[in-house]
């Protein structure tokens, strides 16, 4: 087995299999997020919400996040002189969402979600934080696990982006950073307009 599957799956799978795997990842992420009551708010953000979300909303959020990342990374690559197609960028963006499945499991209501909602809640427009509930060992360990999953996701996304765009050095870094910032902003705007 090629160890790169853990940090650069696009290099192992190639564009065709990578795109098929990306679609599976996006669908599985939507199912896990719906099951766990996790809101996929934007291209890189997720959080637990008090009221369980509808399956249609979560699937829409997952799709918008994936397409936003893929499209903006593709556009950034083209602007900076990259030479790969949209399918490769959608494959990279989708495969980069895999660690979010694990983060959504940790954030889910059955695992840590209820504890997080107890520690941080809304009362009208006011956010109520209970530090004694927030500083439990489970939440601290879960928080570090989620942070590790997000870092892993960004590594997979960046290496997949480099593979798809064929850019290196400063051009790869600059276009990647611009692409994910625009994807996050536009996906949040689209979700706000839809919801």
Secondary structure as GFF3:
##gff-version 3
##sequence-region A 1 195
A	DSSP	three_ten_helix	3	6	.	.	.	ID=ss1
A	DSSP	alpha_helix	9	36	.	.	.	ID=ss2
A	DSSP	beta_strand	38	39	.	.	.	ID=ss3
A	DSSP	beta_strand	47	48	.	.	.	ID=ss4
A	DSSP	alpha_helix	55	79	.	.	.	ID=ss5
A	DSSP	alpha_helix	86	95	.	.	.	ID=ss6
A	DSSP	alpha_helix	98	107	.	.	.	ID=ss7
A	DSSP	pi_helix	109	113	.	.	.	ID=ss8
A	DSSP	alpha_helix	114	119	.	.	.	ID=ss9
A	DSSP	beta_strand	120	123	.	.	.	ID=ss10
A	DSSP	beta_strand	126	129	.	.	.	ID=ss11
A	DSSP	alpha_helix	131	134	.	.	.	ID=ss12
A	DSSP	alpha_helix	137	165	.	.	.	ID=ss13
A	DSSP	alpha_helix	169	194	.	.	.	ID=ss14
###
